[in-house]
Structures are given as C-alpha cells and as structure tokens.
Amino acid sequence: IPESGHKYYLQFSTEDYRTGEDAGSCLATVLYPKKKSPPVVTIKCSHTKDEKEIQEEDNRFYQRVRQQTKPITGNNIPDSYGNIEPALEPVWALAVAGSSSVMWEKSTETLGYFLAQVKAVKQWIRKDDFIEFDYTVLLHEIPTQEIISCHMRLTWLPGHPVKVKHFCASESPGAAEGSGGESGSAAGAEKGANF
C-alpha cells in the first residue's frame, strides 16, 4: 500500500498448545507500516472449544499455580534434552503467553522470533489474586540465528489480559514496552512501562 506499508492476508489453523488438538481456524490481515512500529493486526477466529471450556481450563491452570505453598522457581526450561518437569509446565505455558507479546512487538517483516528457553523464573507472592512471575527468556531470532535475552515481569488473573513488562538485552534502555496477548481468557493486549 503506497505510503503505508505492506499488507498481508492470512488464513491459518490453530492448535491447543498443550494437547496439540485442533483449536479452530483464523483469518487475519497484517499491515507492516513503513515506519518502525509493531504490525497492525486484525484477526477473526472460529474456535472448536467453547468459551466456558476455555475459562474452566484457565481456572484449573490458575488454581494449580495458586496452590503452591512456596514461590515457584526454576532454571533452564526446557532442559538441554527438551524436557520440562511436570511441576513447571504452568510456568512454561505462562512464558509462552508472555513472550509471544514480546515477539509480536519485536518482529518485523524480515525478523521473527521463537521462545527457545526460560533461563530463570521466580514467582512473586502477591496480596491480591493476581499471579506474578519474573522471567529471563531466550528468544531465537530468525533469520539471523541470534539468541536474544529478555527479562519479563508477567502478571495474570483468569478473565483478564496477561500483562507483560519487558526489557531485551539488544535494546537500548527505555526502548522497551510490554504488551500481552494469548488465547483464552488471557486474550487482549495491555501496555506496560519498563521496570
């Protein structure tokens, strides 16, 4: 589109991250503006799971994290063999949700990112109902093959968007703002400042 940028039309299917089951299909348009800013995305999806089932899964996931008697901590998730301890699966799932917002913000028409590993994670105990974690994640940059280290602070409560604040090592101080988004009740985007 002259003066604006490149617009793409996409049709794709989705799958449940944990089970690999079909989760529905989506139609999307993505506009990469000529100026350096995140892409403008419009998306419509049809889901194979109903909203109530998604909320129930979110609540089970949330309760699993909340019933911990001491803060959850972990390193190198997955390990060098690709294994994730069952007790750390919720922590990994939240890292996937949080890092997807970081990757969306950092991606350009020619650069993409994948979550390679959670180097470290620590849960913060809060007095309210939200759950909160600090993460150090490694993102694999495509096509450069570089590994980018990012620090994320993630907060979430079922029925609310995931909130993510982040700073990546390759960015200059003050350049990073976080935004979160993922399927289920964690859908939506919310901006946050550096911390």
KANOR-V161782 format. One record per residue. N is the residue number from 1. RES is the residue in one letter. NEAR is the number of other C-alpha atoms within 8 Angstrom. Layout:
((N & RES & NEAR) (N & RES & NEAR))
//
This chain:
((1 & I & 6) (2 & P & 4) (3 & E & 5) (4 & S & 7) (5 & G & 10) (6 & H & 9) (7 & K & 9) (8 & Y & 7) (9 & Y & 8) (10 & L & 8) (11 & Q & 8) (12 & F & 7) (13 & S & 9) (14 & T & 9) (15 & E & 10) (16 & D & 9) (17 & Y & 5) (18 & R & 4) (19 & T & 6) (20 & G & 7) (21 & E & 6) (22 & D & 9) (23 & A & 11) (24 & G & 12) (25 & S & 11) (26 & C & 12) (27 & L & 11) (28 & A & 11) (29 & T & 11) (30 & V & 12) (31 & L & 11) (32 & Y & 13) (33 & P & 12) (34 & K & 8) (35 & K & 4) (36 & K & 5) (37 & S & 7) (38 & P & 11) (39 & P & 11) (40 & V & 8) (41 & V & 8) (42 & T & 7) (43 & I & 8) (44 & K & 7) (45 & C & 8) (46 & S & 7) (47 & H & 8) (48 & T & 7) (49 & K & 8) (50 & D & 7) (51 & E & 7) (52 & K & 6) (53 & E & 8) (54 & I & 11) (55 & Q & 12) (56 & E & 8) (57 & E & 8) (58 & D & 11) (59 & N & 9) (60 & R & 8) (61 & F & 9) (62 & Y & 10) (63 & Q & 8) (64 & R & 9) (65 & V & 9) (66 & R & 7) (67 & Q & 6) (68 & Q & 8) (69 & T & 4) (70 & K & 4) (71 & P & 9) (72 & I & 8) (73 & T & 8) (74 & G & 9) (75 & N & 8) (76 & N & 10) (77 & I & 13) (78 & P & 10) (79 & D & 8) (80 & S & 6) (81 & Y & 5) (82 & G & 6) (83 & N & 8) (84 & I & 9) (85 & E & 6) (86 & P & 5) (87 & A & 5) (88 & L & 10) (89 & E & 9) (90 & P & 10) (91 & V & 8) (92 & W & 10) (93 & A & 8) (94 & L & 8) (95 & A & 11) (96 & V & 9) (97 & A & 12) (98 & G & 16) (99 & S & 11) (100 & S & 12) (101 & S & 13) (102 & V & 12) (103 & M & 11) (104 & W & 9) (105 & E & 11) (106 & K & 8) (107 & S & 11) (108 & T & 9) (109 & E & 6) (110 & T & 6) (111 & L & 10) (112 & G & 12) (113 & Y & 10) (114 & F & 8) (115 & L & 11) (116 & A & 8) (117 & Q & 10) (118 & V & 15) (119 & K & 11) (120 & A & 12) (121 & V & 14) (122 & K & 11) (123 & Q & 11) (124 & W & 9) (125 & I & 7) (126 & R & 8) (127 & K & 4) (128 & D & 4) (129 & D & 6) (130 & F & 8) (131 & I & 13) (132 & E & 12) (133 & F & 11) (134 & D & 12) (135 & Y & 14) (136 & T & 12) (137 & V & 16) (138 & L & 13) (139 & L & 13) (140 & H & 12) (141 & E & 13) (142 & I & 9) (143 & P & 7) (144 & T & 6) (145 & Q & 7) (146 & E & 7) (147 & I & 8) (148 & I & 11) (149 & S & 11) (150 & C & 12) (151 & H & 11) (152 & M & 14) (153 & R & 11) (154 & L & 13) (155 & T & 11) (156 & W & 12) (157 & L & 11) (158 & P & 11) (159 & G & 7) (160 & H & 9) (161 & P & 16) (162 & V & 18) (163 & K & 15) (164 & V & 16) (165 & K & 15) (166 & H & 14) (167 & F & 13) (168 & C & 10) (169 & A & 8) (170 & S & 6) (171 & E & 8) (172 & S & 7) (173 & P & 6) (174 & G & 5) (175 & A & 7) (176 & A & 12) (177 & E & 11) (178 & G & 16) (179 & S & 14) (180 & G & 17) (181 & G & 15) (182 & E & 12) (183 & S & 6) (184 & G & 9) (185 & S & 11) (186 & A & 13) (187 & A & 11) (188 & G & 9) (189 & A & 10) (190 & E & 12) (191 & K & 11) (192 & G & 10) (193 & A & 8) (194 & N & 10) (195 & F & 4))
//
